[in-house]
Amino acid sequence: MDLRTDQHYVEVSQVLREKGLHTVCKSAKCPNRHACWNAGTATFMILGETCTRNCGFCGIQSGRPMAPDLHEAQRVADAAAIMKLRYVVVTSVTRDDLPDGGADHFAQVIRALRTNPGLTGVEVLTPDFNGSEESLSTVAEARPDVFNHNLETVRSLQQKIRPQASYRCSLDVLSRMAQRGTMRIKSGLMVGLGETDDEVLEAIHDLASVGCHILTVGQYLAPERHHYPVQRYVSPDVFDLYREEALKAGIRAVASAPLVRSSYRAAELMKQAEG
């Protein structure tokens, strides 16, 4: 990880500040933020920076969010153009307060980004929308190149780590989007939360079975002291094992290493999944 704060980092910070935009890089305290911003890339976080859920692993604040910003889609597209991004990742907080969970807002951002002629790919990392078929259709019809929804952890830890979500619902969301056949399907796992290696391999095979094309696996690091504590630090050779098993299971592109996060080398992984 490159921790230099060079000109690209300053430029990205300035564009985000001027456009009044949030990034998951900052809000979720991602350890790769400096490396990505130094490279002139960032993952835009739409729909504010207050989440309606309270997951034990997440550094994003929970509470009552403000109403969606009707001009945010255009500001994201403008920022992407100024930063000369060729591949854009868009995520959001979970918005259970909205009837569609924010699906239409995602669609607006995707369509706005498509007006940038230099763009080669749009990836969305969405919440589960409580499994709503209508919300999933809204996002799918905007035609992102990659649809990402993170399973996050193994089956046995779901209730403890993400109590307002569901292992089965997340797999179902991924399966239904995969069946559409219009986009690459992606998911991510954190390890070090108390799971066994066999449980991780089970989750990997579950993801492969629902049509997941791209997988990221990274070490969980508690954002702050009050968050769920790290239970173990997984060795690099075990991360290699996860990658090998995922590829054997039929997942096309895998990034598995301690500092891997959902948007790590996103464009590169999409190209691998297409090959």
ABEGO torsion letter per residue (X at the ends): XBABBBAAAAAAAAAAAAAGBBBAAAAAGBAAAAAAAAAGBBBBBBGEABBABBBAABABBBEBBBBBBAAAAAAAAAAAAAAGBABBBBBBBBBAABAAGGAAAAAAAAAAAAABAABABBBBBBBAGGGBAAAAAAAAAAGBABBBBBAGBBAAAAAAABAABBAAAAAAAAAAAAAAGABBBBBBBBBGAGBBAAAAAAAAAAAAAAGBABBBBBBBBBABAABBBBABBBBAAAAAAAAAAAAAAGBABBBBBAABBAABGAAAAAAAAAX
